[in-house]
Amino acid sequence: MMGRRLVRIGMFALLIAGGFCVVAGGAVSRIPPSEGLPGDVTAIEVTAPGPPRYVFGSDGREHVDYDLVITNAFTAEVTLKSLTVTGAGRTLLKLTGEALAAHTHQIVAGEPSARIPASATVVTLVDVVLPGSAGRTVPARLANQIDYTVPPVALFREVIGSTTVRGPVLLTSRRAPVLIASPVRGPGWVAPNACCADPSSPHRNFVLSANGTYVTPEMFAIDWAQVVDRSFFRGDGSQLSDYPDFGAPIYAVANGTVVSAINDRPEVPPFAPATGNPTVKTPKDFGGNEVVEKIGSGLYAFYAHLQTGSVTVTPGEHVRTGEAIGSLGNTGNTTFPHLHFGIQDGPDALTSNALPFEIDHFTLEGNATPASTLTHVVIVGPSRPQRRAYPLVDSVCSFAG
């Protein structure tokens, strides 16, 4: 196993300054673009499955994240040229060329590409990173402009009146990130799957269709796996006992009520084949042993891949912040032992939308670099305390009791 590159792991991915408005409070919607071109036919349709949601990252910057679903409704392949995002009277993000391609893929999680075949749909992942001078404020609305190209000899090319789509204009969610405690404790916890900046993270790019609409069940979810002496496992990593975090206590992140709990799913061997997992046969099997805890109105904490027989809570039971609810395991659709954790707007893991959250306090030990492997995690950056922050993808954190 030596030399194996640090890979993404996850519940649904195998092996894997001024001028801003303070936003706080309730729900969101989309505004029809008033600056659009109502007389022009375009080859693509651009919609947003959900509102922009924001979180204060462990890099000290505010991140505003959302997806744009783009459908090619024309006779020929089109190519996306640029995405421009504006807010508060300024350009906040512009993606072109390879950067735009890296943020765009076919549903579900296809290969990155800015080319959209005829009658196909892609999703472009948007991560607006605000300047440090913005503090904890975000724009109240974000406008999107897509520029694209169409082959000049395409059938019915004459009907296309514009290769620019001005819109949609989106209202930023007014619901502030949920403040929680950490579900794990101790040093060396790595987040190989999480939001926001890396579009290759399976959590960030996971989009599903549920009940006739799109949902983003993992956008802000985090996979937590612990490293000891810069390695995820001892020996060759073929046994669950090789992993120092296997059996680690998992704690409730807030006061709440248990909605559901599963405790009898079997453990999966590390690095089991990507297909044919005999323990995953239905949608409910993906999380393995899991606990869903209601922590507020439209707020559900989801803890997945727990150790067989370790869950200590039952549906209807009230739990308090910091109470142990189970142990870290390797059940369900998983590669090696880790905790899949997220906050959702509904009790079902696959049909709900992930919501942003911030952890009350922790220490950022640094960030794992692309040079990391499973047996040699390269951590760079100074260690510094964090208050009310979200651990971004590849962050390495220490959580006190």
TALIN-V86568 format. One record per backbone hydrogen bond with DSSP energy under -1.0 kcal/mol. NH is the residue of the N-H (numbers start at 1). CO is the residue of the C=O. E is the energy in kcal/mol with one decimal. If there is no record, write none. Layout:
BEGIN
NH&CO&E, NH&CO&E
END
This chain:
BEGIN
4&1&-1.9, 6&372&-2.7, 8&15&-1.1, 31&169&-2.6, 36&33&-1.2, 40&37&-1.8, 45&71&-2.3, 47&69&-2.4, 53&65&-2.5, 55&63&-2.2, 57&61&-2.8, 58&390&-1.6, 60&57&-1.9, 63&55&-3.0, 64&128&-2.6, 65&53&-3.1, 66&126&-1.8, 68&124&-2.2, 69&47&-2.8, 70&122&-2.8, 71&45&-2.4, 72&120&-2.9, 73&43&-2.6, 78&116&-2.1, 79&149&-1.8, 80&114&-3.1, 81&147&-3.2, 82&147&-1.7, 83&95&-2.2, 84&145&-2.4, 85&93&-3.0, 86&143&-2.4, 87&90&-2.4, 90&87&-1.5, 92&85&-2.8, 93&85&-1.6, 95&83&-2.5, 99&96&-1.2, 100&96&-1.2, 101&97&-2.2, 102&98&-2.5, 104&101&-1.5, 105&123&-1.9, 107&121&-1.0, 110&106&-3.3, 113&104&-2.2, 116&78&-3.1, 120&117&-1.3, 122&70&-2.8, 123&105&-2.8, 124&68&-2.9, 125&103&-3.1, 126&66&-2.7, 128&64&-3.0, 130&62&-2.7, 134&131&-2.3, 135&132&-1.6, 137&134&-1.4, 138&21&-1.1, 142&170&-2.6, 143&86&-2.8, 144&168&-1.1, 145&84&-2.1, 146&165&-2.5, 147&82&-2.2, 148&163&-2.3, 149&79&-2.3, 154&151&-1.7, 157&154&-1.9, 159&156&-1.8, 160&157&-1.4, 161&41&-1.7, 162&41&-1.5, 165&146&-3.0, 167&144&-2.6, 167&165&-1.1, 169&31&-1.2, 170&142&-3.2, 171&29&-1.8, 172&140&-2.2, 173&52&-3.1, 178&356&-2.1, 180&358&-2.6, 181&253&-2.3, 186&399&-3.5, 189&397&-2.6, 190&225&-3.2, 191&395&-1.9, 201&198&-1.5, 205&201&-2.0, 208&215&-2.4, 210&213&-3.1, 213&210&-1.2, 215&208&-2.9, 222&341&-3.1, 223&193&-2.2, 224&339&-3.1, 225&190&-1.9, 227&188&-2.8, 228&231&-2.4, 231&228&-1.2, 232&374&-2.7, 234&242&-2.7, 237&234&-1.3, 242&239&-2.0, 243&240&-1.6, 246&243&-1.5, 247&328&-2.7, 248&245&-2.5, 250&326&-2.7, 251&183&-2.4, 252&323&-2.5, 256&319&-2.3, 257&294&-2.1, 258&317&-2.9, 259&292&-3.2, 260&292&-1.4, 262&290&-2.7, 268&330&-2.8, 271&335&-2.9, 272&269&-1.1, 280&277&-1.7, 285&282&-1.9, 286&283&-1.1, 288&285&-1.6, 291&303&-2.2, 292&260&-2.5, 293&301&-2.7, 294&257&-3.0, 295&299&-2.1, 296&299&-1.0, 299&296&-1.9, 300&344&-2.2, 301&293&-3.3, 302&342&-2.9, 303&291&-2.5, 304&340&-2.4, 305&287&-3.2, 306&289&-2.9, 307&327&-2.9, 309&263&-2.2, 310&307&-2.2, 312&325&-1.9, 316&258&-3.3, 317&314&-2.1, 319&256&-2.7, 322&252&-2.8, 323&320&-2.3, 325&250&-2.7, 326&250&-1.0, 328&248&-2.7, 329&305&-1.1, 333&286&-2.3, 334&332&-1.3, 338&329&-1.4, 339&224&-2.4, 340&304&-1.3, 341&222&-2.8, 342&302&-1.5, 344&300&-2.8, 345&353&-1.6, 354&216&-2.9, 355&343&-3.2, 358&178&-3.0, 359&389&-2.9, 360&180&-2.7, 362&386&-1.7, 363&398&-2.5, 364&384&-2.7, 365&396&-2.7, 366&396&-1.1, 367&380&-2.6, 368&394&-3.1, 369&378&-2.3, 372&369&-2.0, 373&376&-2.0, 374&4&-2.1, 377&230&-2.9, 380&367&-2.4, 384&364&-2.0, 386&362&-3.1, 388&360&-1.8, 389&359&-1.6, 390&56&-2.7, 393&195&-1.4, 394&191&-3.8, 395&392&-2.1, 396&366&-2.7, 397&189&-3.0, 398&363&-2.5, 399&186&-2.7
END
